[in-house]
Amino acid sequence: MRGDALAARLLRPRSAAEACRLLARTPGAIALAGGTDAMVAWNAGGLAGRTFVDLSRLRPWTRIRANRAELTIGALATHAAIIDDPFVRRRLPLLAAACATVGGVQIQNRGTLGGNIANASPAGDTFPPLAVYEAAVVATNGTARREIPFLDVFAGVKRTTLAPGELIEAVRVKAPRRPGRQMFRKVGTRAAQAISKAVAAGLLWLRRDGTVEELRFALGSVAPTVRRLRAAEAYVRGRRLTPEVVGEAARLVAEDVSPIDDVRSTAAYRLAVSRNLLSSFLSARP
């Protein structure tokens, strides 16, 4: 490994308040949850001489709590724990499906939802489901909490709106009423252990007359942050999903995404895939 352990400093707070104080008082300190992304940077030699604040002693943050309508996922809950949770499997299946695509079994057993969000990768697989479920992130500075709408947590590639010394404590998700149609889809170079070229989640409710009551559709890996397709969502509301309407909704995808060319794919491919994902979802038989 290229990281220099002797040059690193490890702090192990016993409480959330202590963890937040240490982060606020130590410029450049890195909060360490599952460490799956940190170890990649460490191996590349990018974290030499840094201070790490290990959150592993904050055991309450590993809990997943549910009532009939809402789920609270502690920031240190692993992807594997989320996959195994009965409430998630039954009421939030898109989130369970997304967690099952995060890396391999080892990463799922180690990586945490809070760490995944704080890392703020444009390609976070859990982000589109959390966006369509309209989740909220609970942030704390050790003395006070605030709730941030999920989409408002991200400020750009690898950047969040968290304040210095502020940590993600939990994610809250209200289970939506049962949709008429739902989908999670990851497009990558292979079925597992691949970074997404595009990742999508969708929920659709239809009225009895066949017109759209509500569409929620989100895409990841096609913009600096996860995006809801607001233009397409607004366009289809109140309309029947005819081929013409589906085609126009797909055209409007470009208003909400801004894909790029990189080593994994091209902007043109990502835009085409994004349109195809939305079109296939809207055109599917009930």
C-alpha positions as CSV (number, residue, x, y, z in Angstrom):
1,M,0.0,0.0,0.0
2,R,1.2,3.5,-0.8
3,G,-0.2,5.2,2.3
4,D,2.2,6.0,5.0
5,A,0.7,4.8,8.3
6,L,3.5,6.4,10.4
7,A,2.6,9.8,9.0
8,A,-1.1,9.4,9.6
9,R,-3.0,10.3,12.8
10,L,-6.0,8.4,14.0
11,L,-8.6,9.8,16.4
12,R,-11.3,7.6,17.9
13,P,-14.1,9.6,19.5
14,R,-16.6,7.9,21.8
15,S,-19.5,10.2,21.1
16,A,-21.0,12.2,18.2
17,A,-20.3,15.4,20.0
18,E,-16.7,14.5,20.4
19,A,-16.4,13.5,16.7
20,C,-17.8,16.8,15.5
21,R,-15.5,18.8,17.8
22,L,-12.5,16.9,16.5
23,L,-13.5,17.5,12.9
24,A,-14.2,21.2,13.5
25,R,-10.8,21.7,15.3
26,T,-8.7,19.7,12.8
27,P,-8.6,21.3,9.4
28,G,-8.4,18.6,6.7
29,A,-9.4,15.8,8.9
30,I,-11.3,12.9,7.3
31,A,-14.3,11.2,8.9
32,L,-13.8,7.5,8.5
33,A,-16.9,5.3,8.3
34,G,-16.6,2.0,6.3
35,G,-13.4,3.3,4.7
36,T,-14.1,1.7,1.3
37,D,-13.5,4.9,-0.6
38,A,-10.8,6.2,1.7
39,M,-8.7,3.0,1.2
40,V,-8.7,3.5,-2.5
41,A,-7.3,7.0,-2.1
42,W,-4.9,5.7,0.6
43,N,-3.6,3.1,-1.8
44,A,-3.0,5.7,-4.4
45,G,-1.0,7.8,-2.0
46,G,-3.5,10.6,-1.9
47,L,-4.0,10.8,1.9
48,A,-0.4,11.1,3.1
49,G,-0.1,12.8,6.5
50,R,-3.8,13.2,7.0
51,T,-5.8,12.9,10.2
52,F,-8.6,10.4,10.4
53,V,-11.6,10.6,12.8
54,D,-12.8,7.0,13.2
55,L,-16.6,6.8,13.7
56,S,-16.8,3.1,14.5
57,R,-17.5,3.6,18.2
58,L,-20.7,5.5,17.4
59,R,-22.7,2.3,17.7
60,P,-26.2,3.9,17.8
61,W,-25.5,5.2,14.3
62,T,-25.5,1.6,12.9
63,R,-29.2,1.0,13.8
64,I,-32.1,0.8,11.3
65,R,-35.4,1.8,12.9
66,A,-38.8,1.6,11.3
67,N,-42.4,2.3,12.1
68,R,-45.4,1.8,9.7
69,A,-44.6,4.8,7.5
70,E,-41.0,5.8,8.0
71,L,-37.5,4.3,8.1
72,T,-34.5,5.9,9.9
73,I,-31.2,4.5,8.7
74,G,-28.2,5.3,10.9
75,A,-25.3,6.7,8.9
76,L,-23.1,3.8,9.8
77,A,-25.6,1.1,8.7
78,T,-23.9,-1.0,6.1
79,H,-25.4,-1.8,2.7
80,A,-25.6,-5.5,3.7
81,A,-27.7,-4.5,6.7
82,I,-30.0,-2.4,4.6
83,I,-30.5,-5.3,2.1
84,D,-31.4,-7.6,5.0
85,D,-33.9,-5.2,6.6
86,P,-37.5,-6.5,6.2
87,F,-39.0,-2.9,6.0
88,V,-36.6,-2.0,3.2
89,R,-37.3,-5.1,1.2
90,R,-41.0,-4.8,1.6
91,R,-41.6,-1.0,1.4
92,L,-38.5,0.4,-0.2
93,P,-37.4,-2.3,-2.7
94,L,-35.5,0.1,-5.0
95,L,-33.1,1.0,-2.1
96,A,-32.5,-2.7,-1.4
97,A,-31.9,-3.4,-5.1
98,A,-29.4,-0.5,-5.2
99,C,-27.5,-1.6,-2.2
100,A,-27.1,-5.0,-3.8
101,T,-25.2,-3.5,-6.7
102,V,-22.7,-1.6,-4.5
103,G,-19.4,-3.3,-5.2
104,G,-19.1,-7.0,-4.1
105,V,-20.1,-8.7,-0.9
106,Q,-17.1,-7.4,1.0
107,I,-17.9,-3.8,0.1
108,Q,-21.5,-4.3,1.0
109,N,-20.5,-5.7,4.4
110,R,-18.2,-2.8,5.1
111,G,-19.5,0.3,3.2
112,T,-22.0,2.5,4.9
113,L,-24.9,4.6,3.6
114,G,-23.7,7.7,5.4
115,G,-20.2,7.3,4.1
116,N,-21.5,6.8,0.6
117,I,-23.5,10.0,0.7
118,A,-20.7,12.0,2.3
119,N,-18.4,10.8,-0.5
120,A,-20.7,12.5,-3.0
121,S,-19.8,10.5,-6.0
122,P,-21.9,11.4,-9.1
123,A,-22.2,7.6,-9.6
124,G,-23.6,6.6,-6.2
125,D,-25.9,3.7,-6.8
126,T,-28.2,4.4,-3.8
127,F,-28.7,8.0,-4.8
128,P,-31.5,7.7,-7.4
129,P,-33.7,5.5,-5.1
130,L,-33.2,7.9,-2.3
131,A,-34.0,10.8,-4.6
132,V,-37.3,9.3,-5.8
133,Y,-38.2,8.3,-2.3
134,E,-37.6,11.9,-1.3
135,A,-35.4,11.0,1.6
136,A,-34.0,13.5,4.1
137,V,-30.5,13.5,5.6
138,V,-30.2,14.2,9.3
139,A,-27.0,16.2,10.0
140,T,-25.5,17.0,13.4
141,N,-22.8,19.3,14.7
142,G,-22.7,17.5,18.0
143,T,-25.2,19.9,19.7
144,A,-27.9,20.5,17.2
145,R,-29.5,18.6,14.3
146,R,-31.0,19.7,11.0
147,E,-32.8,17.8,8.2
148,I,-31.6,18.4,4.6
149,P,-33.7,17.3,1.6
150,F,-31.7,14.6,0.0
151,L,-31.0,16.4,-3.3
152,D,-29.8,19.5,-1.4
153,V,-27.0,17.6,0.3
154,F,-24.8,17.6,-2.8
155,A,-22.9,20.7,-4.0
156,G,-21.0,19.1,-6.8
157,V,-18.6,16.3,-7.5
158,K,-17.3,15.0,-4.2
159,R,-18.7,18.1,-2.4
160,T,-21.6,18.4,0.0
161,T,-23.4,21.2,1.7
162,L,-22.4,19.9,5.2
163,A,-20.8,22.6,7.4
164,P,-17.3,22.1,8.9
165,G,-17.6,19.9,11.9
166,E,-21.0,18.5,10.7
167,L,-21.7,14.8,10.2
168,I,-24.4,12.8,8.7
169,E,-26.2,11.0,11.5
170,A,-29.0,9.3,9.7
171,V,-31.2,9.1,6.6
172,R,-35.0,9.3,7.0
173,V,-37.2,7.8,4.3
174,K,-41.0,7.9,4.3
175,A,-42.4,4.9,2.5
176,P,-44.5,6.2,-0.4
177,R,-47.9,4.8,-1.2
178,R,-47.7,1.7,-3.4
179,P,-46.7,2.8,-7.0
180,G,-48.3,1.3,-10.0
181,R,-44.9,0.9,-11.5
182,Q,-41.3,1.0,-10.1
183,M,-37.8,0.4,-11.4
184,F,-34.2,0.4,-10.5
185,R,-31.6,-0.1,-13.2
186,K,-27.8,0.1,-13.2
187,V,-25.9,0.3,-16.5
188,G,-22.2,-0.6,-16.3
189,T,-19.6,-2.6,-18.0
190,R,-20.7,-5.7,-16.0
191,A,-23.4,-6.8,-13.6
192,A,-21.4,-6.3,-10.4
193,Q,-18.3,-4.5,-9.0
194,A,-18.5,-1.8,-11.7
195,I,-19.0,1.9,-11.5
196,S,-22.2,3.0,-13.2
197,K,-22.3,4.5,-16.6
198,A,-25.8,5.5,-15.7
199,V,-28.1,4.4,-12.8
200,A,-31.8,5.1,-12.6
201,A,-34.8,4.8,-10.3
202,G,-38.4,5.4,-11.1
203,L,-41.8,5.5,-9.5
204,L,-45.1,6.0,-11.4
205,W,-48.7,6.4,-10.3
206,L,-51.5,6.3,-12.8
207,R,-55.1,7.4,-12.4
208,R,-58.0,5.1,-13.2
209,D,-58.4,6.8,-16.6
210,G,-54.8,6.0,-17.5
211,T,-53.4,9.4,-17.1
212,V,-50.3,10.1,-15.1
213,E,-50.9,11.2,-11.5
214,E,-47.2,11.4,-10.6
215,L,-43.9,10.4,-12.0
216,R,-40.6,10.5,-10.1
217,F,-37.5,9.6,-12.0
218,A,-33.9,10.1,-11.0
219,L,-30.6,9.5,-12.7
220,G,-27.0,9.1,-11.4
221,S,-23.7,9.2,-13.2
222,V,-25.0,11.6,-15.9
223,A,-24.4,14.9,-14.1
224,P,-22.2,16.2,-11.3
225,T,-24.8,15.2,-8.8
226,V,-27.9,12.9,-8.8
227,R,-30.7,14.5,-10.8
228,R,-34.5,14.2,-10.7
229,L,-35.9,14.6,-14.2
230,R,-38.1,17.6,-13.3
231,A,-39.0,18.6,-16.9
232,A,-40.1,15.1,-17.9
233,E,-42.0,14.6,-14.6
234,A,-43.9,17.8,-15.1
235,Y,-44.6,17.1,-18.8
236,V,-46.2,13.7,-18.4
237,R,-48.4,14.7,-15.4
238,G,-52.1,14.5,-16.4
239,R,-51.3,12.9,-19.8
240,R,-51.7,9.4,-21.2
241,L,-48.5,7.6,-21.9
242,T,-48.9,7.4,-25.7
243,P,-45.8,6.8,-27.8
244,E,-45.7,10.5,-28.7
245,V,-45.8,11.6,-25.0
246,V,-43.1,9.1,-24.1
247,G,-41.0,10.3,-26.9
248,E,-41.3,13.9,-25.8
249,A,-40.5,13.0,-22.2
250,A,-37.4,11.3,-23.4
251,R,-36.4,14.3,-25.4
252,L,-36.8,16.5,-22.3
253,V,-34.2,14.4,-20.4
254,A,-31.5,16.6,-21.8
255,E,-32.9,19.5,-19.8
256,D,-32.0,17.9,-16.5
257,V,-28.7,16.0,-17.1
258,S,-25.3,17.0,-18.3
259,P,-23.3,13.9,-19.0
260,I,-19.6,14.0,-19.8
261,D,-17.0,12.1,-21.7
262,D,-14.6,10.1,-19.5
263,V,-12.7,6.8,-19.3
264,R,-15.9,4.9,-18.6
265,S,-18.2,6.2,-21.3
266,T,-19.1,9.1,-23.6
267,A,-21.6,11.9,-23.0
268,A,-23.6,10.8,-26.1
269,Y,-23.9,7.2,-24.8
270,R,-25.0,8.3,-21.4
271,L,-27.7,10.6,-22.8
272,A,-28.9,7.9,-25.1
273,V,-29.0,5.4,-22.3
274,S,-30.8,7.9,-20.0
275,R,-33.5,8.4,-22.6
276,N,-33.9,4.7,-23.2
277,L,-34.2,4.0,-19.5
278,L,-37.0,6.6,-19.1
279,S,-38.7,5.4,-22.3
280,S,-38.7,1.8,-21.4
281,F,-40.0,2.6,-17.9
282,L,-42.9,4.7,-19.2
283,S,-43.7,2.2,-22.0
284,A,-43.8,-0.9,-19.8
285,R,-47.1,-2.8,-19.4
286,P,-48.7,-2.4,-15.9
